[in-house]
Amino acid sequence: MRRCAAAAGAVLAIVAACGGATPSSDRADRGAVLGTPDDMTSIAGRFDGYMLITHCTTGLGGAAIAVVAGGATPFDFLAAPDSLGLQEQFRARVAAELRGVDVRATGFGQACHGGEPAFHVTLHDWREVDRAVQQLGAWVGRDRLRGEIVLFVAPDPVVL
């Protein structure tokens, strides 16, 4: 059984490499953060069904971007935060909503805004942040969801 460690800012992440994907050590771009924060053009503010916080911290260190869904229906996993089944269902839904975005790791952890747990998504390319925000914002607004998704941009997790 492989053990995985996540990069700073995604300590609680469950790494894609642990689930059978190609380990990051096999990829040419291993460890590289692509683009720069200047590549992100999303602006903080309130939008249809969500609020975007472009500079926040979760206590894990490093900067993060938060999509804070303000609808009436809480994210499913918030009803039972220790339920692995609900966590995996939510992870699958986020993966479907982020189709086409190069997500490197996901997990559950501390929110930037509010006291409930948040879902964490780690990208390695600043040029992907706007697309991720647009897709997540459209989903949580359309489905009138409530909760927080925190985006990190960090080097790939390392397979131990």
WOQUI-V149113 format. One record per run of one state. SS is the DSSP state (~ for helix, > for strand, _ for the rest). FROM is the first residue (numbers start at 0). TO is the last residue. If there is no record, write none. Layout:
SS,FROM,TO + SS,FROM,TO
This chain:
_,0,2 + >,3,4 + _,5,11 + >,12,14 + ~,15,18 + _,19,22 + ~,23,25 + _,26,32 + >,33,33 + _,34,35 + ~,36,38 + _,39,43 + >,44,46 + _,47,48 + >,49,55 + _,56,62 + >,63,69 + _,70,71 + >,72,73 + _,74,74 + ~,75,79 + _,80,82 + ~,83,96 + _,97,101 + >,102,108 + _,109,116 + >,117,122 + _,123,123 + >,124,124 + ~,125,141 + _,142,143 + >,144,152 + _,153,156 + >,157,158 + _,159,159
